[in-house]
């Protein structure tokens, strides 16, 4: 799996310790409304195309780079579908032990060019799935984000009313 120079330098200092990273993911649909997923080469799991934002990159810029590398498609982000992170459901431990906690910005995208096929070896397989029959994904995204393109217009984000009161406003301690 390719690793950015920035992350390589961080890992030299921190080893496999937990690192918080901004991430981007793409929802790309075909003409039938099915969602494009990739089978990851590092663990064999199905996932959305995407990756981490490097220093100096805008999230949408990182999205275009990551989608191109992983799928061979040129996309245009149409809207922010959601913003997610926090808790164990957005943490990942790679096979080499590297731990990441993501804050994910998910974009609805239109494919505007390219040819479907992995360019960097991160995807073993690329396949479109009906939004109501997706395989298990590594992160616990709300199912509403995968609704047909005419689905929710407002971006989704995690929210708990308990965050407004007392100790809930304090940042969680580092595990």
Secondary structure as GFF3:
##gff-version 3
##sequence-region A 1 175
A	DSSP	alpha_helix	5	14	.	.	.	ID=ss1
A	DSSP	beta_strand	19	28	.	.	.	ID=ss2
A	DSSP	beta_strand	35	40	.	.	.	ID=ss3
A	DSSP	beta_strand	46	47	.	.	.	ID=ss4
A	DSSP	beta_strand	50	52	.	.	.	ID=ss5
A	DSSP	alpha_helix	59	71	.	.	.	ID=ss6
A	DSSP	beta_strand	73	85	.	.	.	ID=ss7
A	DSSP	three_ten_helix	88	90	.	.	.	ID=ss8
A	DSSP	beta_strand	91	93	.	.	.	ID=ss9
A	DSSP	beta_strand	99	114	.	.	.	ID=ss10
A	DSSP	beta_strand	123	129	.	.	.	ID=ss11
A	DSSP	three_ten_helix	143	146	.	.	.	ID=ss12
A	DSSP	beta_strand	156	157	.	.	.	ID=ss13
A	DSSP	three_ten_helix	161	164	.	.	.	ID=ss14
A	DSSP	three_ten_helix	166	169	.	.	.	ID=ss15
###
